[in-house]
Amino acid sequence: MAKNNKRDIGKIATKIMAAILAAMMVLSVATTLIFYLVSA
């Protein structure tokens, strides 16, 4: 049971990391677009 629980925590942590990375990518693209629009 403990082994399965540890693997579940790993899966959840991986999903959280993926979500954070995806959010950072979206934010960076949006920030870049806004910067270009403001500077143009």
HELIX and SHEET records of a PDB file:
HELIX    1   1 ALA A    2  SER A   39  1                                  38    
END                                                                             
